[in-house]
Amino acid sequence: MPIIIYFSRKNENMLHGEIKNLSRGNTAIVTSKIAKELNIEAVELIPAKEYPESYQEMVNVAKKEKIKQARPEYHLAVPDLSDYNEIIIGYPNWWGSYPMVIASFLENYDLAGKTMYPFCTHEGSALGSSMDDLRKSCPNAIIEQGLAIHGSKSDMANKAVKHWVTQLILNKNK
Ligand SMILES: Cc1cc2nc3c(=O)[nH]c(=O)nc-3n(C[C@H](O)[C@H](O)[C@H](O)COP(=O)(O)O)c2cc1C
């Protein structure tokens, strides 16, 4: 069975054009649903430097990180992934792709031969260029079809999650 590695940010975010303060990030909500469906562990990728609570500040920081192609440091409770052949990787869409902290993770591990199942939450751009970016970053991994959930609908994503998990992951692990 796979492991889930995810990054998610709580605090201020934009939902349907309005700034809301989230006590739990959208990607974290979807992560819990996937973990429950599969009865597996989810491990959070925590940036070493805390991101701003303010949405506008966060947007600016993320933009700078993307322009600089920064590789922010992070903590991950499971440093050794060699026991896992399959990795479910979750992230919010930031500026059209995965956040730079995900890029850091992808570069820190040898993911050759592993099967990756990407999912994201977003506010309209779905997976953006993240699938292409993943393929470029991990050319020797098998990248399966991604799942995109609108962030504001994360609470209601049970059906989409179940479908994705069943079609792609459970069928493969039968
Ligand atoms: C810095 C930043 C950049 C974002 N860029 C995009 C984007 O390019 N396209 C999009 O659809 N949503 C974008 N969003 C919205 C998030 O993808 C969406 O709110 C997501 O559900 C947040 O997940 P989280 O709560 O797990 O962090 C952005 C949000 C932030 C904070």
PDBQT file of the ligand as one rigid body, heavy atoms in Angstrom, charges set to zero:
ROOT
HETATM    1  C1  LIG A 201       0.023  31.423  -2.547  1.00  0.00    +0.000 C 
HETATM    2  C2  LIG A 201      -1.213  30.893  -3.196  1.00  0.00    +0.000 A 
HETATM    3  C3  LIG A 201      -1.274  30.763  -4.577  1.00  0.00    +0.000 A 
HETATM    4  C4  LIG A 201      -2.403  30.206  -5.179  1.00  0.00    +0.000 A 
HETATM    5  N1  LIG A 201      -2.422  30.053  -6.544  1.00  0.00    +0.000 NA
HETATM    6  C5  LIG A 201      -3.474  29.435  -7.119  1.00  0.00    +0.000 A 
HETATM    7  C6  LIG A 201      -3.505  29.193  -8.530  1.00  0.00    +0.000 A 
HETATM    8  O1  LIG A 201      -2.588  29.548  -9.268  1.00  0.00    +0.000 OA
HETATM    9  N2  LIG A 201      -4.580  28.559  -9.044  1.00  0.00    +0.000 N 
HETATM   10  C7  LIG A 201      -5.632  28.135  -8.267  1.00  0.00    +0.000 A 
HETATM   11  O2  LIG A 201      -6.568  27.558  -8.785  1.00  0.00    +0.000 OA
HETATM   12  N3  LIG A 201      -5.637  28.359  -6.926  1.00  0.00    +0.000 NA
HETATM   13  C8  LIG A 201      -4.598  28.986  -6.338  1.00  0.00    +0.000 A 
HETATM   14  N4  LIG A 201      -4.585  29.193  -4.982  1.00  0.00    +0.000 N 
HETATM   15  C9  LIG A 201      -5.697  28.653  -4.176  1.00  0.00    +0.000 C 
HETATM   16  C10 LIG A 201      -5.314  27.332  -3.510  1.00  0.00    +0.000 C 
HETATM   17  O3  LIG A 201      -4.831  26.407  -4.454  1.00  0.00    +0.000 OA
HETATM   18  C11 LIG A 201      -6.529  26.702  -2.812  1.00  0.00    +0.000 C 
HETATM   19  O4  LIG A 201      -7.105  27.596  -1.924  1.00  0.00    +0.000 OA
HETATM   20  C12 LIG A 201      -6.120  25.413  -2.093  1.00  0.00    +0.000 C 
HETATM   21  O5  LIG A 201      -7.287  24.678  -1.789  1.00  0.00    +0.000 OA
HETATM   22  C13 LIG A 201      -5.348  25.699  -0.816  1.00  0.00    +0.000 C 
HETATM   23  O6  LIG A 201      -5.014  24.471  -0.204  1.00  0.00    +0.000 OA
HETATM   24  P1  LIG A 201      -4.511  24.392   1.307  1.00  0.00    +0.000 P 
HETATM   25  O7  LIG A 201      -5.634  24.960   2.155  1.00  0.00    +0.000 OA
HETATM   26  O8  LIG A 201      -4.338  22.929   1.543  1.00  0.00    +0.000 OA
HETATM   27  O9  LIG A 201      -3.240  25.140   1.413  1.00  0.00    +0.000 OA
HETATM   28  C14 LIG A 201      -3.505  29.784  -4.370  1.00  0.00    +0.000 A 
HETATM   29  C15 LIG A 201      -3.445  29.963  -2.992  1.00  0.00    +0.000 A 
HETATM   30  C16 LIG A 201      -2.319  30.520  -2.397  1.00  0.00    +0.000 A 
HETATM   31  C17 LIG A 201      -2.292  30.685  -0.896  1.00  0.00    +0.000 C 
ENDROOT
TORSDOF 0
